[in-house]
């Protein structure tokens, strides 16, 4: 038994963690993208307020209730990786394809959020060249630029760093992270959905709905998602 254990450990020590575009690597890229997006939005909002009136305004911009993660950016990073990481595209091709991919993704996410929760987290109707307020041509170009920077400059080094993580440690951490993030995502979506149903006067029909109404009140969700709004077209008169 000891020899078998040693042999197994020796084999695992030679294995490369997250080799190729496996779920472990994509999970880590998702988390990194989520963290980047969260703090990028917060810093951008801070700079915007400071330039406007000199105030210091640090506002939460996460997409989950418990962790400082912005899943739109995380999912965007995963899409970039899947679409371009193992392709031999030139930088200008990535720029164009990335702009279309990023803009389409942002539009679809905005549409799904409004459809299923009756809320929106961004609205570009007052910005130039907007597309139904869900994205804009300049924002799409920014997505393309981010794709070029990520794929050509960041991903090659990030890929090497991830694959240097010890195999057993990496697998254990990845399994724990995916469980935690999945739970946070389910709780966050359910809480927002119950808030929408409360606004429509629909009472909970299960104990889960009752727990959501008790714990995730409108006041708590307002603190967690201060930039989440109800579009006028969804407001009952």
N, C-alpha and C positions, 0 to 999 in steps of 0.2 A: 504493500500500500504506500509506503514512504517513497519507494522508487517511482511509482506511478505518479504520485503527487509532485515529486521533483521534476519528472519529465514534463508534466502538464504545465508547471510553473515556468520551466525553461522555454517551452514552446510559446507560451503567452508573452514572455519577456521579449521574444523576437518578433512578435506581431506588431504591425503598425496600427496605431489607433486612428480611427476615422479615415481610413484610406479611401480615396476617391470621393464621389458625391454621395456618401451614405447619410443616413438620417442623423447620426451623431454630429457629423460636420455641419450639416445644414441647421441643426438645432443650435449649435454654438454661434454660427453666423446669424441666425435669427435673433438670438439674445443680444449679440453685439450691435446689430442693427437697431433693435428696440431701445437699447440704452442710448445709442447715438441720437436717435430720433427724439427721445424724451428730452435730453439735455440740450440738443440743438434748438428745439422749439422753445424751451424755457429761456435760454440765453438770447435767442432772437427776439422774443417778447420783451425781455429785460431791456435790450438795446433800443427797441422801438419806443418803449415808454420813456426811456431816458432822453432820447433825441427829441421826443415830442414835448415833454414838459419838465424834464430834469428829475423825474421821480425814479425811485428804485422799486421796481415791482417784480417780485419773484413769484410766478404763478405755476401751479401744477399743470403739467401737460401730458400726463400718462394716459394709457388706454386701458389699463387694468386697475382694479381697486387697490390691491395690496402692493404690487411691485412697480417700480419706476420704469415701466416698459411701454413703448409706443409700437404696438403690433403692426401698424401700417408700414413703418420703416423696416421693421424686422422681416415682414413678408416680402417687402420690396427688395431687400438684400438677398433673400433666398431666391426670388425670381431672377434677379440679375445673375446670380451664381449658376442657376440651372440653365439659363438662356445663353450665357456667354463664356463661362469659365473654361469649358473644354472645347470651345470653338476657336478657330483661327481667324476671327474677324479683325479687320483693321480698325483703328480708333474712330474714324469718321463713320464707319458702319455701326459701331456700337453706339455712337452718339445719336444717330437717327433711329435705330431700332430701340435703343433704351428710352428715347423720348416718347415713342409710340407706346412701348410697354408700360412705362411709368404713368403716363397720362391715362391710358386705358384702365390700369389697375386702380388708380385714384378715383376715377369716375365710377367704376363698378362698386368699389367699397363704399363710396358716398351714397350711391343708389341703394345698396343693400341695407346700409345702416338706417336710412330714412324709411325704407319699405318695411323692415322688421321691427324697428324700435320707435319710429316716428320722430327721430331726432337727427341732427346733423352736427358734425364737429368742425366743419369748415364750409365757407360760402364765398365764392369768388365773383359774385355777380357785379360787384363794384370795381373789379379789376379789369384791365384791358385784355381783349381777346379771350374772354372766358367762354367755356363750353357748358352751358346750362348751370353755371355756378359751381360745378363739381370739379373742374380743373381749368387751367388756362394754357395758352400756347407758351408763354414764358416759363410757367411752372414745368411744362413738359420738357422744354429745353434744359431746364435745371436738372430734371431727372436724367436726361441724356448725358449731361456733364458728370453727374454723380456716377453713372454707369461706367464711363471712361476712367474716372479716377479710381473707382473701386476695383474694376477688373484689371486694369493695366498696372496700377501702382500698389494697391493695398492687398488684394487677394493673393498674389503669389507669395508674399511674406506671411500673411495670415494662415495660408494653407500649410506652410512649413512648420509654423509654430504649433498649430493644432495637432499635426501628425507627430510631434515630438512628445506629446503628453503620454505618460505611461499607460499601456493598454488597459490594465485592470482598473486603475484609478479613473481613467477617462470614461470607461463604460459605466462604472458605478455612479459617477457624478452625472453623466448624461441621463441615466434612468431616473435619478432623483429629480433632476431639473425638469424633465418632461412631465413628470407627475405633478409637481408643484405648479408649473405654468399652466397645465391643462385645467387643474382645479381652479386657479385664479381666473382663467378665461371663462370657464363655465359659470362661476359665481358672478363675475362682472356682467356677462351677457344676461343672465337670469335676472339680476337686480335691475338692470336698465329696462328689460322687457316688462317686469312687474311695475316699474314706475310708469311706463306708458299705459299699461292696463288700468292702473289706479286713476290716471288722468281721465280715462274714458269711463270711469265709474264701475269697472268690472272687479268684483270681489274675488279673492283667491279661492280656488276649488280644491287645493291640496295643502298639506302642511308646509310644503316648500314655499308656496306663495305667502303663507302666513308668516313664516320666518323672514322672508325678504321684506315684507311690509314692516315688520317689527325692527329689524336690524338695519336694513339699507333704506332708510327714510330719504325723502326728497332733500332734506338738509345735508345728510351725509353724502349723497350722490352729487350735490352741488359743489361740495368741497373736493370730491374726487375728480369731477369733470366740470370745472368752471367754464370751459369754452363750449360745452355741449348745449345746443339750442334747439328749440322746436321751430321749424320753419313756418312762416305765416300760412302757407297753404294747408298745413296740418292742424292749425289752431281752430277749434270749434268756436263759432260765434254764438 
